[in-house]
Amino acid sequence: VLTIISSIFIPLSFVVGLYGMNFQPEDQHGHRLPLNMPELYSPLGYPVLLAVLGLIVVGQLFYFWRKGWLSSD
């Protein structure tokens, strides 16, 4: 059970750790840096990220359920 829980949270921890970093969207002259993290400039960047993370969790749970790893037998 602990292995299944950790295998679900490891990809999420990686992505959240990546997005938790501080990025400087502008240089010292006020110019926007090109494509260092495109979703910083998009109002839908983080909702899309949360949707992708949710799909990862649901996909993994579905896979584990199909393999029979979530049953208590």
Secondary structure, DSSP 8 states (H G I E B T S, - for coil): -HHHHHHHHHHHHHHHHHHTS---SB-TTS-B-TTSSGGGS-TTHHHHHHHHHHHHHHHHHHHHHHHTTT---
